Amino acid sequence: MSPTPRRRPIGTARLTRGRASALEARPAAALSTTNGKGRLAERLEVRKTYKLYIGGQFPRTESGRAYEVFDARGRLLANACRATRKDIRDAVRAARKAVPDWAGKTAFNRGQILYRIAELMEGRREQFVAEVMAAEGVAAIDRWVWYAGWADKFSQLIGSVNPVNGSYFNFSVPEPTGVVGIIAPESSSLLGLVSRLAPVIVSGNTAVVLSSQSRPLPAVTLTEVLATSDVPGGVVNLITGLRGELVQHLAGHMDVNGLDAFGLDPAQAAAIEQLGTENVKRVSRPPSRGLDGYDWLSPAAQSPYLIGQFLETKTVWHPIGA
């Protein structure tokens, strides 16, 4: 006499190897109801909150203000933080605190960290592509990899062994400047930003970045990558907001050692450079014709000599045979 087959309890899902159950296969949206009769429920989109990035954290601006960001068709994309002078001060303080640890790392270690950023960006490539043009998103990742490879090589290119009249070795060794303020390009929201940020931090500098005003979203997404990478908090700090309210405060801050004004037009850069003279900031200015039509994929936009713009040269004398 054959045994009576067991009955499976009503309402349970049957699981078989290599075959998903009906419950598992059903989309999550199909399980939500509005009246218990299986009709799909409408849901509100979860909107992303865009914040500043200071000291490895994501604070809101101290003012509590925001401004609207639109796409090319005039559609509202998001509300970005409208930062203030105090946010600039907080970012510079965080960058200054991070200098000893970041500059003290070996060049090889900094190269590994920059390469890790590229790895994480690769994992978010679809998100970057959704926020900028596809070619720009891919090129920005490759640029991180390129500068990561220069981390332990630029000193051989920029430094030197100098001939002297005496029994001494004389070395010129490049060292980081310190805290660098970066005014990111307005139109090239990701590739332009990476092209100016990577050569600054690869040598041991820390950065306070003022993002594109009209296209800040890729920059914010980049800081989310940085926050989950091996970059210590404070090495990169991002400020979003209205440039007219923030540029002068960044350029005139006495604890900022260098200023990358490449993202400004030449006339603005000349005025900002005057603010930096009080503490003798190193200043990188844009091309004389401005950035209209500038090719961010050209060799000039990716060069080891860009690393040298924010380096100091230390000369060391050492007796031969000692």
C-alpha positions in Angstrom: 0.0 0.0 0.0 1.5 3.3 -1.1 2.0 6.0 1.5 -0.5 8.9 1.4 1.2 11.9 -0.2 1.7 14.9 2.1 -0.4 17.9 1.4 1.4 21.2 1.2 -0.3 23.9 3.4 -2.5 26.3 1.5 -0.9 29.7 0.9 2.8 28.6 1.1 5.2 29.0 -1.8 6.8 26.0 -3.2 10.6 26.3 -3.7 12.4 24.1 -6.2 16.1 24.0 -7.1 16.8 26.0 -10.2 13.3 27.4 -10.4 12.0 30.5 -8.6 8.7 30.3 -6.9 5.7 32.3 -8.2 6.1 34.6 -5.2 9.8 35.2 -5.9 9.3 35.7 -9.6 6.5 38.3 -9.1 7.7 41.9 -9.3 7.6 43.8 -6.0 5.3 46.3 -7.5 2.7 43.6 -8.2 2.5 42.7 -4.5 1.4 46.1 -3.5 -2.3 46.8 -3.5 -4.6 49.7 -2.9 -7.9 48.0 -2.3 -7.0 44.3 -1.6 -8.0 43.3 -5.1 -4.5 43.2 -6.6 -4.6 46.6 -8.4 -1.1 48.2 -8.6 -0.5 51.0 -6.2 0.9 54.3 -7.4 4.0 55.4 -5.5 5.9 58.6 -5.1 9.5 58.7 -6.4 12.1 58.8 -3.6 14.0 62.0 -4.4 17.7 62.2 -3.6 18.9 64.7 -1.1 22.1 66.6 -2.2 24.4 67.8 0.5 27.8 69.3 1.0 30.9 67.1 1.6 33.1 68.3 4.4 35.6 66.4 6.4 34.3 63.0 5.1 30.8 63.8 6.2 27.7 65.0 4.4 26.4 68.1 6.3 23.6 70.4 5.2 24.6 74.0 4.7 24.5 76.0 7.9 22.1 78.5 6.3 19.5 75.8 5.5 19.1 77.4 2.0 19.0 75.6 -1.3 18.8 76.5 -5.0 17.1 74.7 -7.9 19.1 72.7 -10.5 17.5 72.3 -14.0 18.4 70.1 -16.9 19.0 71.4 -20.5 15.3 71.4 -21.1 14.4 73.4 -18.1 13.1 70.6 -16.0 13.7 70.6 -12.3 16.3 68.0 -11.3 17.0 68.6 -7.7 17.6 71.2 -5.0 21.3 71.6 -4.2 22.7 73.2 -1.0 23.3 76.9 -1.2 26.5 77.2 0.8 27.7 80.2 2.8 31.0 81.7 3.9 30.9 79.6 7.1 30.7 76.4 5.0 33.8 77.6 3.2 35.6 78.1 6.5 34.5 74.7 7.8 35.8 73.1 4.5 39.2 74.8 4.7 39.5 73.8 8.4 38.8 70.2 7.5 41.3 70.3 4.5 44.0 71.8 6.7 43.5 69.1 9.4 43.9 66.4 6.7 47.2 67.7 5.2 49.7 65.9 7.5 48.2 62.5 7.2 47.6 62.7 3.4 50.9 64.3 2.6 52.7 61.8 4.9 51.4 58.8 3.0 53.8 57.2 0.5 53.4 58.1 -3.1 52.6 54.5 -3.9 49.8 54.4 -1.3 48.3 57.6 -2.7 48.4 56.0 -6.2 46.5 52.9 -4.8 43.9 55.1 -3.3 43.3 57.1 -6.5 43.0 53.8 -8.4 40.4 52.6 -5.9 38.4 55.7 -6.7 38.4 54.7 -10.3 37.3 51.2 -9.4 34.3 52.6 -7.5 33.4 55.0 -10.2 33.4 52.1 -12.7 30.8 50.5 -10.5 28.6 53.6 -10.7 29.3 54.3 -14.3 25.6 54.0 -15.3 24.7 56.7 -12.7 27.5 59.0 -13.9 26.3 58.4 -17.5 22.8 59.3 -16.5 24.0 62.6 -15.1 26.5 63.6 -17.8 27.2 62.7 -21.4 28.3 59.1 -21.9 31.7 59.9 -23.3 32.5 62.3 -20.5 31.5 59.8 -17.8 33.9 57.1 -19.2 36.8 59.5 -19.8 36.6 60.8 -16.2 37.2 57.2 -14.8 40.1 56.7 -17.2 41.6 60.0 -16.1 41.6 58.9 -12.4 43.5 55.8 -13.4 46.0 57.8 -15.4 46.9 60.1 -12.5 47.0 57.2 -10.1 49.8 55.8 -12.2 51.8 59.1 -11.8 51.6 59.2 -8.0 55.1 57.6 -7.6 56.6 58.9 -10.8 56.1 62.7 -11.0 58.9 63.5 -8.6 61.4 62.0 -11.0 60.0 64.2 -13.8 59.7 67.4 -11.8 62.5 67.0 -9.3 66.2 66.9 -10.2 69.8 66.2 -9.0 71.7 69.5 -9.5 75.4 69.8 -10.4 77.3 71.9 -7.8 80.9 73.0 -7.4 81.8 71.0 -4.3 81.7 67.6 -2.7 77.9 67.7 -2.2 74.8 66.1 -3.5 72.2 68.7 -4.3 68.6 67.5 -4.8 65.5 69.4 -5.7 62.5 67.6 -4.3 58.8 68.5 -5.0 56.5 68.7 -2.0 52.8 69.5 -1.7 51.7 73.1 -1.3 49.0 72.4 1.3 45.3 73.4 1.0 44.2 74.2 -2.6 40.9 75.8 -3.5 39.5 74.6 -6.8 36.9 76.5 -8.8 35.5 73.7 -11.0 34.7 74.3 -14.7 31.1 75.3 -15.1 30.2 73.3 -18.2 32.3 70.1 -17.9 30.7 69.0 -14.7 32.6 65.7 -14.2 35.5 65.3 -16.6 36.6 68.9 -16.1 36.3 68.5 -12.3 38.4 65.3 -12.3 41.0 66.9 -14.6 41.6 69.6 -12.1 41.1 67.7 -8.9 43.2 64.6 -9.5 46.5 66.3 -10.2 46.0 68.4 -7.0 45.5 65.6 -4.6 47.8 63.0 -6.1 50.9 64.8 -4.8 49.6 65.1 -1.2 47.6 68.4 -1.3 44.1 68.6 0.1 41.3 70.4 -1.7 38.2 72.6 -1.2 36.2 72.4 -4.4 33.5 74.8 -5.5 31.4 72.8 -7.9 29.7 73.8 -11.1 26.8 76.0 -10.1 24.4 74.9 -12.9 25.6 71.2 -13.0 26.6 70.2 -9.4 25.0 66.7 -9.3 27.9 64.7 -10.8 30.2 66.4 -8.3 28.0 65.3 -5.4 27.9 61.8 -6.8 31.7 61.8 -7.0 31.9 62.7 -3.3 29.7 59.7 -2.5 32.4 57.6 -4.2 35.1 59.3 -2.3 33.3 58.7 1.0 33.3 54.9 0.4 36.9 54.8 -0.9 40.1 54.9 1.1 40.5 58.7 0.8 40.8 60.1 4.4 38.1 62.5 5.4 39.0 66.1 4.7 41.3 65.4 1.7 38.5 66.5 -0.7 35.7 68.8 0.4 32.9 69.9 -1.9 30.9 73.1 -1.7 27.8 73.7 -3.8 26.1 77.1 -4.2 26.1 80.4 -6.0 29.6 81.3 -7.2 28.9 85.1 -6.8 28.5 84.5 -3.1 31.4 82.1 -2.6 34.4 82.6 -4.9 35.8 85.6 -3.1 35.6 83.9 0.3 37.5 80.9 -1.0 40.1 83.0 -2.9 40.7 85.4 0.1 40.9 82.7 2.8 44.3 83.1 4.5 44.7 79.3 5.2 44.3 78.4 1.5 47.7 78.0 -0.1 46.8 77.6 -3.7 43.9 78.5 -6.0 42.9 76.7 -9.2 40.8 79.3 -11.0 40.7 77.4 -14.2 36.9 77.2 -14.0 36.6 81.0 -14.3 36.7 83.3 -17.3 40.0 85.2 -17.7 38.6 88.5 -16.4 37.2 86.9 -13.3 40.4 85.0 -12.7 42.5 88.2 -12.9 40.3 89.8 -10.2 40.4 86.7 -8.0 44.2 86.5 -8.3 44.5 89.9 -6.6 42.7 88.5 -3.6 45.3 85.7 -3.3 48.3 88.1 -3.2 47.9 88.8 0.5 49.2 85.4 1.5 51.1 84.8 -1.8 48.8 82.0 -3.1 49.8 79.9 -6.1 47.2 80.6 -8.8 46.4 78.6 -11.9 44.5 80.7 -14.4 42.4 79.6 -17.4 43.5 79.9 -21.0 43.5 83.5 -22.3 40.6 82.7 -24.6 38.6 81.1 -21.8 37.1 77.6 -21.8 34.7 78.1 -24.7 35.4 75.2 -26.9 38.1 73.8 -24.6 38.9 70.2 -25.4 38.9 68.2 -22.2 40.1 65.1 -24.1 43.2 66.9 -25.5 46.8 66.1 -24.2 46.9 69.6 -22.6 44.1 68.6 -20.3 45.9 65.6 -19.0 49.6 66.1 -18.2 52.0 65.3 -15.4 53.1 68.9 -15.4 49.6 69.9 -14.1 50.7 68.1 -10.9 53.6 70.6 -10.6 51.3 73.7 -10.5 50.7 73.1 -6.8 54.0 71.8 -5.6 56.8 73.6 -3.7 60.5 72.7 -4.4 62.7 71.9 -1.5 66.5 71.9 -2.1 68.5 69.4 0.0 72.3 69.5 0.3 74.1 66.3 1.4 77.9 65.8 1.7 79.3 63.1 -0.5 80.5 60.1 1.4 78.7 61.1 4.7 
